[in-house]
Amino acid sequence: DTAVSQTPKYLVTQMGNDKSIKCEQNLGHDTMYWYKQDSKKFLKIMFSYNNKELIINETVPNRFSPKSPDKAHLNLHINSLELGDSAVYFCASSPTSPRAQYFGPGTRLLVL
Amino acid sequence: AQSVTQPDIHITVSEGASLELRCNYSYGATPYLFWYVQSPGQGLQLLLKYFSGDTLVQGIKGFEAEFKRSQSSFNLRKPSVHWSDAAEYFCAVGPYGGSQGNLIFGKGTKLSVKP
């Protein structure tokens, strides 16, 4: 019954590794997002997809690559992980209109 | 530029007391406004939203917020706080970047509740 789900919930890895975070929503929404929450709890948009098409790509290193196989899924792949990538990553989704966003539980990434 | 300011980083209130969390925004058009709550170790839960119409909006868990265009504010209120309300509260405005754009979040206000 979870509306927006993310896996894994926790991810601990070494610098230089490549990892993926998966996100799925069963709300029938057209738009999905990835946000990064830093250690000071500040939330910042990374990417936005609408119907599998990228519509927002903020200033994010190209080591981060979103992939949307269908409109219910938006995965985040991170290459060559760095210490500064340690954060909580939230997936969200929204209908086309109105634009309330619904968030997943977050993935806590720790890069050692 | 669009922005959201939550002037209070941390607020402590006694259980049963009233609460008001402040939010000011800067936005070029009529904004959509939101309040989210994040409990420790959890995701963000939507408390309430304002799109248009009545400027006093009711949300879940007994929260309400009032949109004041003249003050560019959207303050969150609750008449009687419960210990379970202790959490981080985020105000957000959007959409930014087009009709399908993202939200811009404030930096959050941490609420602590004293017994």
Interface residues (C-beta under 8 A of the other chain):
Chain A: V4 T31 Y33 Y35 K40 K41 F42 L43 K44 I45 S48 N50 I55 I56 F90 A92 T96 S97 P98 R99 A100 Q101 Y102 F103 G104 P105 G106
Chain B: Y32 F34 Y36 Q38 Q42 G43 L44 Q45 L46 K49 F51 E88 F90 G94 P95 G97 G98 S99 Q100 G101 N102 L103 F105 K107 G108
